[in-house]
Amino acid sequence: MTQQPAESPDEAAFRRLIESWAAAVRRQDIDAILQHHSADFVMFDVPPPFQSTGLDAYRATWDTFYSWSSNPIPFDFTSMRISAGGEVAFVVATMRCAEPGPDGRPIPLDFRLTIGLRKIAGQWTITHEHHSVPAE
């Protein structure tokens, strides 16, 4: 078995930040979802709108997500890689959520996630999210 290098303190902090974001999504806690995002945040998403800029637009995308989802909300990482520099970092992950099936039972939906972070005023801040699914 190959031993993975230990995470740096910044990488461990990113992992905690991203995992707390996903937990907030599962709780439907919008304030906690937005907590570590920059005011000029940009997201590219699977459902419309194609691009959301700013926290108000980002907040509105969660209304769409929650109206589409069913409880309990699955929103789980299946893999995550973190790359960090002194002022910029990104997280590349795969995740699983679920869409409601015609019989009411959830149908798993795997998607890709890339998150960009910048150190702003000494705090790591999410400045970009990109969600995607493979083209069919």
C-alpha positions, -999 to +999 in steps of 0.1 A: +000+000+000+013+034-009+014+059+019-001+093+011+018+124+021+005+141+053-017+171+047-003+205+054-021+226+080-036+247+052-048+215+034-064+202+066-081+236+071-095+234+035-108+199+041-126+210+073-140+241+055-153+221+026-167+193+047-185+218+069-199+234+038-213+200+026-227+194+061-244+228+059-260+218+026-273+186+042-288+207+071-302+233+046-284+260+066-280+287+040-260+311+063-235+284+070-233+275+033-224+311+024-202+317+054-168+312+037-176+326+003-164+359-011-188+387-020-177+385-057-180+347-057-187+330-091-203+296-097-208+275-128-235+250-122-253+221-140-289+235-139-296+270-150-285+296-144-252+286-162-233+312-141-241+328-108-221+359-096-224+372-061-238+358-029-274+367-036-273+348-069-256+319-052-282+319-024-309+316-050-294+285-065-299+267-032-336+274-034-336+256-068-315+227-053-337+222-023-370+223-043-355+195-065-341+174-036-359+152-011-351+147+026-328+135+039-305+153+015-276+132+003-246+155-005-215+134+001-179+133-011-167+102-029-132+116-035-113+148-027-079+162-037-065+195-023-037+216-039-026+246-019-001+275-024+005+305-002-024+326-014-044+304-038-057+268-034-082+245-051-102+214-043-111+188-069-137+164-058-164+140-069-197+139-050-230+122-048-264+137-044-298+123-055-327+133-076-362+122-068-373+093-089-408+089-104-417+066-075-404+090-049-372+070-042-340+089-047-319+082-078-281+087-072-265+115-091-227+117-092-212+150-101-178+168-102-169+197-080-140+222-082-136+249-056-112+278-058-100+296-027-080+327-021-065+340+011-083+373+017-075+394+048-057+364+062-087+340+058-091+313+032-122+322+012-141+303-015-141+325-046-153+299-072-173+267-075-178+246-106-203+218-106-205+195-136-218+161-147-204+141-176-220+149-210-242+121-224 
